[in-house]
Amino acid sequence: MNHSDRPKRPLGLGGYVASLGATVVVAVLAGVGTGVLRLLPGPLGVTLTVAALSVAMAAGLAACLWWWRGIDEAAREAHKWAWWWGGSGGLAVGGVVLLTLMARDEARLLPSGVGSDSTDIFVSGMMAVALFQLAGYALAWAGWWLKHR
């Protein structure tokens, strides 16, 4: 029996809170760091921003890997299934909504918080699609557990 075949003991609430807490700390540090680095002009500022965001992303991926290795096979299967079907479905719905708004004059009905310049609109669109994906994921995840209980 190799190391990956051994039964896994679930992390439990403590492991989840530790993983979530570490991720929040890294995200706050990345946000503050990129805010400060934004003031640094030129190639050096861009390079340091890329480096800071890359370190933060690597730390986030390491936390995900640690968490993933600590959950059991049923939880893994639920997350994989939910991300595939729920995330893909959410992406499809979000894409239809955003493409419809872009193709129609009714886009002027969007809330004023969306912004008016291209950067604000791009970020708002990315956030909207991510929220659709997360909503689809959450619904599919809950449905998977209800079906398999």
Beta strands, then each sheet from edge to edge (+ up, - down):
end
